[in-house]
């Protein structure tokens, strides 16, 4: 007889113990890096839905995870490998909270609230019985991945959820205390160490009499001795309690141990050396350069771009650009809704990557924006995009042999080759920062060093002494030795205007032709320049307008947020006049994304009635230029 799971690895005894637990069991699974936890969860979901006497329905299973990337991976694995659980829906905590609130209180505009505000409101709604009133109703089993990352408001919401259904609901919770690296989301440094892994303590105290604790100890990721170099430290990191972490001594010892292990590995060479650059440029297996912070990532990415080494900067866990085909499809239809046949015709006309599953596109889009007739409601698609709720599984695959990332953004990922930027000593860190948590530093370094399948190297830390973090605008800038000096600014995902179509505001162009140019000519990694259009500020606390130039052609305009942030950064003193840079160089295209703006503006520009079009997403560390030269001071 042919196994139904012939396309996936057989379960180990440890994994089988998790899968075979009854639906009403309260299960905590601790799993180290590469332990096959996602594979185990898929089989667990299948088992919950396939038992003869007490099988659960898909709507009775609530699957939550911390990040959009983790949810997307889980959905993809369910699609490929699950047999009974293909209708189970995985969600982030944020998207689940949003759906709960809109269902319970439909008259409130929840898109106006921040992520954290919605989480707090969802916790209150749970207590008031909002979950029971949803279409899915009371969950019979809750599955949560990466529970070590539950801190602050999200931890409170999950604890409230489990408390609320403690008499009627089982759960399967998976995590690894050694990889708890998101404690920084707690703003109070004094509360941060105590918050880390607090969820594990709460869980054991709340379910002390019936909590089933299981462990996945094998590592299926690391195939070489060097890739396994940090694994022996994992058990000690898991045992760190908040009180121990707060005392610093154990955390310091583990950090020094991990750092020493990393420094025994071969150096990858100088980043700007021809041999190093050629190795990064020509290597066909997946490679990640992992950095301690965004300052290092920006400088390394800038160096690679200057030497024309193709790469991608790993985005934050909440960023997920809506793929370009969406704007193409909506622009080509004048109807308010789409059926499957017409949808497939338009997708074929617009074009998607060759390996795209068009069946999945249709099912996911219809599930997120279906009207009463079973068609895709295009007004709902507009709202999904505008509110940042477009389905993650519809995002286009972004193959990249080389990525540059902070450790936190690479959490949960794995690569054939990993190059870790050499970490500083704790003494060096204390010179730069007012508060250092050695245990948190140790956990972050552990995560970095356990991402590799085969090759693991170290790389000398880049020079970042002139990069500063502006606390008000929350972005990096290039400074100088004097406090008032400003030479450049970091570009972020929100720096391109989405309110009106490119070519209809600040500069004039044929909007339809420009959309075709963006879709057919502009590519990820292309260099762009921000150019000041004139000297008149757009507002009392804004800069003059800047346009995005690609190969000399204007393709977009900077956003209001960029204008405000640039003003804030350059307004050093109330008595000084600002010298606006003529141009900002060193930036590049991250991706072309579909955005939602004014439907009236889109219609006037000939882009259809749905208010969706393409804009470039710009990233990088920009450098100011004035009168054709690099600007060396902001001036009085």
C-alpha positions as CSV (number, residue, x, y, z in Angstrom):
1,X,0.0,0.0,0.0
2,X,1.4,3.4,-0.9
3,X,1.6,5.8,2.0
4,X,-0.4,9.1,1.8
5,X,2.7,10.9,3.0
6,X,5.3,9.4,0.6
7,X,6.3,12.9,-0.5
8,X,7.3,13.9,3.0
9,X,9.8,12.5,5.6
10,X,8.5,9.8,8.0
11,X,7.8,10.9,11.5
12,X,10.3,10.3,14.2
13,X,9.2,8.8,17.5
14,X,9.3,12.3,19.1
15,X,7.2,13.8,16.2
16,X,4.7,10.9,16.3
17,X,4.2,11.5,20.1
18,X,3.0,15.1,19.2
19,X,0.8,14.0,16.3
20,X,-1.0,11.3,18.2
21,X,-2.2,13.5,21.1
22,X,-6.0,13.7,21.4
23,X,-7.8,16.8,20.3
24,X,-8.5,18.0,23.8
25,X,-5.0,17.6,25.0
26,X,-3.0,20.7,26.2
27,X,0.4,20.2,24.5
28,X,3.5,22.3,24.7
29,X,6.2,21.3,22.2
30,X,9.7,22.7,22.6
31,X,11.7,22.3,19.4
32,X,15.2,23.5,18.5
33,X,16.3,24.9,15.2
34,X,15.7,22.6,12.2
35,X,13.7,20.1,14.3
36,X,11.0,19.7,11.7
37,X,8.3,21.5,13.8
38,X,6.4,22.7,10.7
39,X,6.3,19.2,9.3
40,X,5.1,17.9,12.7
41,X,2.4,20.6,12.8
42,X,1.1,19.7,9.4
43,X,0.8,16.0,10.4
44,X,-0.8,17.1,13.7
45,X,-3.5,19.1,11.8
46,X,-4.2,16.2,9.5
47,X,-4.5,13.9,12.5
48,X,-7.0,16.2,14.2
49,X,-9.2,16.1,11.2
50,X,-9.0,12.4,10.3
51,X,-9.7,10.4,13.4
52,X,-12.8,8.2,13.0
53,X,-14.6,9.0,16.3
54,X,-13.6,12.5,17.1
55,X,-12.4,14.3,13.9
56,X,-12.5,18.1,14.0
57,X,-13.7,20.3,11.2
58,X,-11.4,22.9,9.7
59,X,-13.5,25.8,11.2
60,X,-12.9,24.3,14.7
61,X,-9.1,24.6,14.4
62,X,-7.6,28.0,15.0
63,X,-4.0,28.3,13.7
64,X,-2.0,31.4,14.7
65,X,1.6,32.4,14.3
66,X,3.8,35.4,15.0
67,X,4.9,36.7,11.6
68,X,3.5,36.9,8.1
69,X,6.5,35.0,6.7
70,X,5.8,32.1,9.1
71,X,2.2,32.0,8.2
72,X,2.9,32.0,4.5
73,X,5.4,29.1,5.0
74,X,2.8,27.2,7.0
75,X,0.1,27.8,4.4
76,X,2.4,26.6,1.6
77,X,3.3,23.5,3.5
78,X,-0.4,22.8,4.2
79,X,-1.1,23.2,0.5
80,X,1.7,20.8,-0.5
81,X,1.7,18.2,2.1
82,X,-1.6,18.1,4.1
83,X,-4.2,15.6,3.0
84,X,-7.1,16.3,5.4
85,X,-6.3,19.8,6.7
86,X,-6.1,21.8,3.4
87,X,-9.0,23.9,4.5
88,X,-7.4,24.9,7.7
89,X,-6.6,28.6,7.7
90,X,-3.4,29.9,9.3
91,X,-3.3,33.6,10.4
92,X,-1.1,36.0,12.2
93,X,-2.2,37.3,15.5
94,X,-2.7,40.7,13.9
95,X,-4.9,39.5,11.1
96,X,-7.0,37.3,13.4
97,X,-7.5,40.2,15.8
98,X,-8.6,42.5,12.9
99,X,-11.0,39.9,11.6
100,X,-12.5,39.4,15.1
101,X,-13.0,43.1,15.6
102,X,-14.6,43.7,12.3
103,X,-16.9,40.8,12.8
104,X,-17.9,41.8,16.3
105,X,-18.1,45.6,15.8
106,X,-18.6,46.2,12.0
107,X,-19.5,49.8,12.4
108,X,-16.0,50.7,13.7
109,X,-13.2,51.7,11.3
110,X,-10.6,49.4,12.7
111,X,-8.1,50.3,9.9
112,X,-7.5,53.6,11.8
113,X,-6.1,51.8,14.8
114,X,-2.5,50.6,15.2
115,X,-1.5,47.0,15.3
116,X,-1.0,47.1,19.1
117,X,-4.3,49.0,19.7
118,X,-6.2,46.3,17.7
119,X,-4.5,43.6,19.7
120,X,-5.6,45.2,23.0
121,X,-9.1,45.7,21.7
122,X,-9.3,42.1,20.6
123,X,-8.3,40.9,24.1
124,X,-11.3,42.9,25.5
125,X,-13.5,41.5,22.8
126,X,-12.6,37.9,23.7
127,X,-13.7,38.5,27.3
128,X,-17.0,39.8,26.0
129,X,-17.7,36.7,24.0
130,X,-16.8,38.0,20.5
131,X,-15.2,34.8,19.4
132,X,-18.3,32.7,20.0
133,X,-20.3,35.1,17.8
134,X,-18.1,34.7,14.7
135,X,-18.9,32.5,11.8
136,X,-16.4,29.9,12.9
137,X,-17.6,29.9,16.5
138,X,-15.8,28.5,19.5
139,X,-12.5,26.8,18.6
140,X,-12.1,23.2,19.6
141,X,-8.3,23.3,19.2
142,X,-5.8,26.1,19.0
143,X,-2.4,25.7,17.3
144,X,0.2,28.4,17.9
145,X,3.7,28.5,16.4
146,X,6.7,30.4,17.7
147,X,5.2,31.0,21.1
148,X,8.5,32.1,22.5
149,X,8.0,35.4,20.6
150,X,4.8,36.2,22.4
151,X,5.5,39.3,24.5
152,X,3.5,42.3,25.6
153,X,0.0,42.8,24.2
154,X,0.1,39.7,22.0
155,X,1.0,37.5,25.0
156,X,-1.8,39.0,27.0
157,X,-4.3,38.4,24.1
158,X,-3.3,34.7,23.7
159,X,-3.4,34.1,27.5
160,X,-6.9,35.6,27.6
161,X,-7.9,33.4,24.6
162,X,-6.7,30.2,26.2
163,X,-8.2,31.2,29.6
164,X,-11.6,32.0,28.1
165,X,-11.9,28.5,26.5
166,X,-10.0,26.5,29.0
167,X,-12.9,24.2,29.7
168,X,-13.7,23.4,26.1
169,X,-10.5,23.7,24.0
170,X,-7.3,21.8,23.5
171,X,-4.1,23.3,22.1
172,X,-0.8,22.5,20.5
173,X,1.8,25.2,21.2
174,X,5.3,25.1,19.7
175,X,8.3,27.2,20.6
176,X,11.9,27.4,21.6
177,X,13.0,29.5,24.5
178,X,16.5,29.7,23.1
179,X,15.2,31.6,20.1
180,X,13.1,34.2,22.0
181,X,14.5,37.3,20.3
182,X,11.6,39.7,20.1
183,X,11.7,41.0,23.7
184,X,12.9,44.3,22.3
185,X,9.3,45.0,21.4
186,X,8.7,45.7,25.0
187,X,9.8,49.4,25.3
188,X,10.6,49.4,29.0
189,X,14.2,47.9,29.4
190,X,13.5,47.0,33.0
191,X,10.4,45.0,32.0
192,X,12.0,43.5,28.9
193,X,14.0,40.7,30.5
194,X,11.2,39.6,32.7
195,X,8.8,39.5,29.7
196,X,11.1,37.2,27.7
197,X,9.7,33.6,27.9
198,X,7.1,34.7,30.5
199,X,4.5,32.9,28.4
200,X,6.2,29.6,29.2
201,X,6.0,30.3,32.9
202,X,2.4,31.4,32.6
203,X,1.5,28.2,30.7
204,X,3.1,25.8,33.2
205,X,1.5,27.6,36.1
206,X,-1.9,27.7,34.5
207,X,-2.0,24.1,33.3
208,X,0.3,22.5,35.8
209,X,-1.9,19.4,36.3
210,X,-2.7,18.5,32.6
211,X,0.0,20.2,30.4
212,X,1.7,17.6,28.2
213,X,5.3,18.7,27.5
214,X,7.0,17.1,24.6
215,X,10.3,17.9,22.9
216,X,11.7,17.6,19.4
217,X,15.5,17.2,19.8
218,X,16.8,16.1,16.4
219,X,18.2,18.7,13.9
220,X,17.5,18.0,10.3
221,X,18.8,21.3,8.9
222,X,22.5,21.4,9.7
223,X,24.4,18.9,7.5
224,X,28.0,19.8,8.4
225,X,30.0,20.1,11.6
226,X,30.4,23.9,11.2
227,X,26.6,24.3,10.7
228,X,26.1,22.5,14.0
229,X,28.6,24.5,15.9
230,X,26.1,26.4,18.1
231,X,23.7,23.6,18.8
232,X,25.2,22.4,22.1
233,X,24.5,25.9,23.6
234,X,20.7,25.6,22.9
235,X,19.8,23.6,26.0
236,X,21.5,26.2,28.3
237,X,19.7,29.1,26.5
238,X,16.4,27.3,26.9
239,X,16.9,27.0,30.7
240,X,17.5,30.8,31.1
241,X,14.7,32.2,33.2
242,X,13.9,35.9,33.3
243,X,15.6,36.1,36.7
244,X,18.7,34.5,35.5
245,X,18.8,36.7,32.4
246,X,18.4,39.8,34.6
247,X,21.4,38.9,36.6
248,X,23.5,39.0,33.4
249,X,26.2,36.5,34.5
250,X,24.8,33.4,32.7
251,X,23.8,35.4,29.6
252,X,27.3,36.9,29.4
253,X,28.9,33.5,29.6
254,X,26.6,32.1,26.9
255,X,27.2,35.1,24.6
256,X,31.0,34.8,25.0
257,X,30.8,31.0,24.3
258,X,28.8,31.6,21.1
259,X,31.0,34.4,20.0
260,X,34.1,32.3,20.6
261,X,32.6,29.4,18.6
262,X,31.8,31.8,15.7
263,X,35.3,33.2,15.6
264,X,36.8,29.8,15.1
265,X,35.1,29.6,11.7
266,X,36.9,30.8,8.6
267,X,36.5,34.4,7.6
268,X,34.7,35.1,4.3
269,X,37.2,37.8,3.4
270,X,37.0,41.6,3.0
271,X,33.6,42.6,1.6
272,X,35.0,44.9,-1.0
273,X,37.7,42.4,-2.2
274,X,37.2,41.1,-5.8
275,X,37.4,37.5,-4.7
276,X,34.7,38.0,-2.1
277,X,32.4,39.9,-4.4
278,X,32.8,37.3,-7.1
279,X,31.9,34.5,-4.7
280,X,28.8,36.3,-3.7
281,X,27.9,37.2,-7.2
282,X,28.4,33.8,-8.8
283,X,27.3,31.4,-6.0
284,X,24.0,29.7,-7.1
285,X,22.9,28.3,-3.7
286,X,21.1,30.4,-1.2
287,X,23.3,32.7,0.9
288,X,22.4,35.1,3.7
289,X,24.6,37.8,5.2
290,X,23.2,38.2,8.8
291,X,23.7,41.5,10.6
292,X,23.1,42.6,14.2
293,X,21.2,45.7,13.2
294,X,19.8,47.6,10.2
295,X,22.8,50.0,10.2
296,X,25.1,47.1,9.3
297,X,22.6,45.7,6.8
298,X,22.3,49.1,5.0
299,X,26.0,49.6,4.7
300,X,26.6,46.0,3.4
301,X,23.8,46.4,0.9
302,X,25.2,49.7,-0.3
303,X,28.6,48.1,-0.8
304,X,27.1,45.2,-2.8
305,X,25.0,47.6,-4.9
306,X,28.1,49.8,-5.7
307,X,29.8,46.6,-7.0
308,X,26.7,45.4,-8.9
309,X,26.2,42.3,-6.8
310,X,22.5,41.2,-7.1
311,X,20.9,40.8,-3.7
312,X,17.8,41.6,-1.8
313,X,17.3,43.3,1.6
314,X,15.1,41.2,3.8
315,X,12.0,43.1,4.7
316,X,10.5,43.5,8.2
317,X,8.1,40.8,9.3
318,X,5.1,43.0,8.7
319,X,5.9,44.1,5.2
320,X,4.4,42.2,2.3
321,X,4.1,44.2,-1.0
322,X,1.0,43.4,-3.0
323,X,2.2,41.8,-6.3
324,X,2.2,43.8,-9.5
325,X,-0.2,41.5,-11.3
326,X,-3.1,42.7,-9.1
327,X,-2.9,46.3,-10.5
328,X,-2.7,44.9,-14.0
329,X,-5.8,42.7,-13.5
330,X,-7.9,45.5,-11.9
331,X,-6.9,48.1,-14.5
332,X,-8.1,45.8,-17.3
333,X,-11.6,45.2,-16.1
334,X,-14.5,47.7,-15.9
335,X,-16.7,45.4,-13.9
336,X,-17.3,45.6,-10.2
337,X,-16.7,41.8,-9.7
338,X,-14.7,39.1,-11.4
339,X,-15.6,35.5,-12.1
340,X,-13.1,32.7,-12.4
341,X,-13.0,32.5,-16.2
342,X,-12.4,36.2,-16.7
343,X,-9.9,36.3,-13.8
344,X,-7.8,33.6,-15.6
345,X,-8.0,35.5,-18.9
346,X,-6.7,38.7,-17.2
347,X,-4.0,36.9,-15.3
348,X,-2.8,35.3,-18.5
349,X,-2.8,38.7,-20.2
350,X,-0.9,40.5,-17.5
351,X,1.5,37.6,-16.9
352,X,2.8,36.0,-13.7
353,X,5.9,33.9,-13.0
354,X,6.0,30.6,-14.8
355,X,5.7,28.5,-11.6
356,X,2.7,30.5,-10.2
357,X,-0.3,28.3,-9.1
358,X,-3.2,30.2,-10.7
359,X,-5.7,27.9,-9.0
360,X,-4.3,29.1,-5.7
361,X,-4.5,32.8,-6.8
362,X,-8.2,32.4,-7.6
363,X,-9.1,30.5,-4.4
364,X,-7.2,32.8,-2.1
365,X,-8.5,36.0,-3.7
366,X,-12.1,34.7,-3.8
367,X,-11.8,33.6,-0.1
368,X,-10.6,37.1,0.9
369,X,-13.0,39.2,-1.2
370,X,-15.9,37.1,-2.2
371,X,-19.4,38.6,-2.7
372,X,-22.7,36.8,-2.2
373,X,-22.5,35.3,-5.7
374,X,-19.1,33.8,-5.1
375,X,-17.4,36.3,-7.3
376,X,-14.4,38.5,-6.4
377,X,-15.7,41.9,-5.2
378,X,-13.1,44.4,-6.5
379,X,-14.1,47.1,-4.1
380,X,-13.1,44.6,-1.3
381,X,-9.8,44.0,-3.0
382,X,-9.2,47.8,-2.9
383,X,-9.9,47.8,0.9
384,X,-7.7,44.8,1.5
385,X,-4.8,46.5,-0.2
386,X,-5.4,49.9,1.5
387,X,-5.7,48.3,4.9
388,X,-2.6,46.1,4.6
389,X,-4.7,42.9,4.7
390,X,-4.0,41.5,1.3
391,X,-3.5,37.7,1.6
392,X,0.1,36.8,2.1
393,X,0.0,33.6,0.0
394,X,-0.8,35.8,-3.1
395,X,2.5,37.6,-2.8
396,X,4.8,36.8,-5.7
397,X,7.7,34.5,-5.0
398,X,10.9,36.5,-4.6
399,X,13.8,34.2,-5.4
400,X,17.1,35.6,-4.5
401,X,20.4,33.7,-4.2
402,X,21.7,36.4,-1.8
403,X,19.9,38.3,0.9
404,X,21.2,40.8,3.4
405,X,19.2,40.7,6.7
406,X,19.2,41.5,10.3
407,X,19.1,38.4,12.5
408,X,15.5,39.2,13.6
409,X,14.2,39.4,10.0
410,X,15.8,36.0,9.2
411,X,14.1,34.3,12.1
412,X,12.6,31.0,11.0
413,X,14.5,31.0,7.6
414,X,17.3,28.7,6.5
415,X,20.0,29.0,3.9
416,X,22.6,26.8,2.2
417,X,25.3,29.3,3.2
418,X,25.3,31.8,6.1
419,X,27.8,34.6,6.6
420,X,27.4,36.1,10.1
421,X,28.8,39.6,10.7
422,X,31.3,39.3,13.6
423,X,29.5,40.3,16.8
424,X,31.2,42.9,19.1
425,X,32.2,42.1,22.7
426,X,29.8,43.0,25.4
427,X,32.2,45.6,26.6
428,X,32.0,47.2,23.1
429,X,28.3,47.1,23.2
430,X,28.1,48.8,26.6
431,X,30.1,51.7,25.2
432,X,27.5,52.2,22.5
433,X,24.3,51.6,24.3
434,X,22.8,52.6,27.7
435,X,21.2,49.2,28.2
436,X,22.4,45.8,27.2
437,X,20.7,42.4,27.9
438,X,23.5,39.8,27.5
439,X,20.9,36.9,27.4
440,X,19.0,38.6,24.6
441,X,22.3,39.1,22.7
442,X,23.1,35.5,23.2
443,X,19.8,34.3,21.9
444,X,20.1,36.5,18.8
445,X,23.6,35.2,18.0
446,X,22.3,31.7,18.5
447,X,19.5,32.2,16.0
448,X,22.0,33.7,13.5
449,X,24.5,30.8,13.7
450,X,21.8,28.1,13.4
451,X,20.4,29.3,10.0
452,X,22.9,27.4,7.9
453,X,22.4,24.1,6.2
454,X,26.0,23.6,5.0
455,X,28.5,26.5,5.0
456,X,29.0,28.9,7.9
457,X,31.4,31.9,7.8
458,X,32.1,35.1,9.6
459,X,32.5,38.6,8.1
460,X,34.2,41.6,9.6
461,X,31.7,44.2,10.8
462,X,31.3,47.1,8.5
463,X,32.1,50.7,9.5
464,X,28.9,52.2,10.8
465,X,30.2,55.0,13.1
466,X,28.6,57.7,10.9
467,X,25.2,56.2,10.9
468,X,22.8,57.5,13.5
469,X,19.3,56.6,14.4
470,X,16.9,59.5,14.5
471,X,14.5,58.8,17.4
472,X,11.7,61.1,16.2
473,X,11.4,59.8,12.6
474,X,12.7,56.3,13.5
475,X,15.1,55.9,10.6
476,X,18.8,55.9,10.0
477,X,20.7,58.8,8.5
478,X,24.3,59.5,7.6
479,X,25.9,61.9,10.0
480,X,29.3,63.5,10.6
481,X,31.6,64.2,13.4
482,X,29.6,67.3,14.4
483,X,26.0,66.8,15.7
484,X,24.4,69.1,13.1
485,X,25.9,67.3,10.0
486,X,23.5,65.4,7.8
487,X,24.7,63.7,4.6
488,X,22.1,61.1,3.8
489,X,18.9,59.4,4.8
490,X,17.5,55.8,4.8
491,X,14.7,55.1,2.4
492,X,11.7,53.1,3.8
493,X,8.7,51.3,2.3
494,X,6.4,54.3,2.9
495,X,8.5,56.9,1.0
496,X,6.6,56.7,-2.3
497,X,3.2,58.4,-2.6
498,X,0.3,56.1,-3.2
499,X,-2.6,58.7,-3.1
500,X,-2.5,59.6,-6.8
501,X,-1.2,57.6,-9.9
502,X,2.4,58.5,-11.0
503,X,2.3,61.1,-13.7
504,X,-0.8,62.9,-12.3
505,X,0.7,64.8,-9.4
506,X,3.9,66.9,-9.2
507,X,5.0,65.8,-12.7
508,X,2.8,65.2,-15.7
509,X,3.0,62.0,-17.9
510,X,0.7,59.6,-19.7
511,X,-0.4,57.6,-16.6
512,X,-1.3,54.5,-18.7
513,X,2.0,54.5,-20.6
514,X,3.9,55.0,-17.4
515,X,2.1,52.0,-15.8
516,X,3.2,49.9,-18.8
517,X,6.7,51.2,-18.4
518,X,6.8,50.3,-14.7
519,X,5.4,46.8,-15.4
520,X,7.7,46.1,-18.3
521,X,11.0,48.0,-17.8
522,X,11.6,48.7,-14.1
523,X,13.2,45.8,-12.3
524,X,14.2,45.0,-8.7
525,X,17.7,46.2,-8.0
526,X,17.6,49.1,-10.5
527,X,19.2,52.3,-9.3
528,X,17.0,55.3,-8.7
529,X,17.5,58.9,-7.7
530,X,15.3,61.3,-5.7
531,X,15.3,64.7,-7.4
532,X,13.9,68.0,-5.9
533,X,11.4,69.5,-8.3
534,X,11.4,73.0,-6.9
535,X,12.3,75.0,-3.8
536,X,8.8,75.6,-2.4
537,X,8.0,73.4,0.7
538,X,4.8,71.4,0.5
539,X,3.8,72.4,4.0
540,X,4.8,74.2,7.1
541,X,6.9,71.2,8.3
542,X,7.6,69.5,5.0
543,X,10.3,69.5,2.4
544,X,9.9,70.6,-1.3
545,X,8.6,67.8,-3.6
546,X,10.9,65.0,-4.7
547,X,10.4,62.7,-7.7
548,X,11.8,59.3,-8.2
549,X,14.0,59.1,-11.4
550,X,14.7,55.8,-13.1
551,X,17.2,56.0,-16.0
552,X,16.4,59.7,-16.2
553,X,12.6,59.3,-16.3
554,X,10.3,60.4,-13.5
555,X,8.3,57.3,-12.4
556,X,6.9,58.3,-9.0
557,X,6.8,61.0,-6.3
558,X,7.9,61.0,-2.7
559,X,5.2,60.6,-0.1
560,X,4.1,63.1,2.5
561,X,5.8,61.1,5.2
562,X,9.1,61.4,3.4
563,X,8.6,65.2,3.1
564,X,7.9,65.4,6.8
565,X,10.8,63.2,7.9
566,X,13.3,65.0,5.6
567,X,12.2,68.3,7.1
568,X,12.5,66.9,10.7
569,X,16.0,65.5,10.0
570,X,17.4,68.7,8.4
571,X,15.7,71.2,10.7
572,X,18.6,71.3,13.1
573,X,17.9,74.6,14.7
574,X,14.9,77.0,14.5
575,X,17.2,79.8,13.4
576,X,18.9,77.9,10.6
577,X,17.7,77.8,7.0
578,X,17.5,74.4,5.5
579,X,19.6,73.6,2.5
580,X,17.6,71.0,0.7
581,X,19.6,68.5,-1.3
582,X,19.2,68.7,-5.1
583,X,19.3,65.0,-5.4
584,X,19.5,61.9,-3.2
585,X,21.6,59.1,-4.7
586,X,22.4,55.5,-3.7
587,X,18.8,54.2,-3.7
588,X,17.3,51.3,-5.7
589,X,14.1,49.5,-6.5
590,X,13.1,46.8,-4.0
591,X,10.0,45.7,-5.9
592,X,7.1,47.0,-8.0
593,X,4.0,46.8,-5.9
594,X,0.2,47.3,-6.3
595,X,-1.2,50.1,-4.1
596,X,-4.6,51.5,-3.4
597,X,-5.3,55.2,-3.7
598,X,-7.9,57.6,-4.9
599,X,-10.5,55.9,-7.1
600,X,-11.4,59.2,-8.7
601,X,-7.7,60.0,-9.5
602,X,-7.3,56.6,-11.0
603,X,-10.4,56.9,-13.2
604,X,-9.4,60.4,-14.4
605,X,-6.0,59.0,-15.4
606,X,-7.5,56.2,-17.5
607,X,-6.5,53.4,-15.0
608,X,-10.0,52.0,-14.4
609,X,-12.5,52.5,-11.6
610,X,-10.8,50.5,-8.8
611,X,-8.1,52.9,-7.6
612,X,-5.2,50.4,-7.8
613,X,-2.0,51.0,-9.7
614,X,1.8,50.3,-9.6
615,X,4.4,52.2,-7.8
616,X,8.1,51.4,-7.1
617,X,9.1,50.5,-3.6
618,X,12.4,52.3,-2.9
619,X,15.1,51.1,-0.4
620,X,18.7,51.9,0.5
621,X,20.9,54.5,2.2
622,X,20.6,57.7,0.2
623,X,23.4,60.3,0.0
624,X,22.7,64.0,-0.6
625,X,24.0,65.8,-3.6
626,X,23.8,69.5,-4.4
627,X,25.1,71.2,-7.5
628,X,26.3,67.9,-8.8
629,X,28.6,67.2,-5.9
630,X,28.2,65.1,-2.7
631,X,26.9,67.4,0.0
632,X,29.4,67.7,2.8
633,X,27.4,69.7,5.2
634,X,23.9,70.9,5.8
635,X,24.8,74.5,5.9
636,X,23.4,77.4,7.8
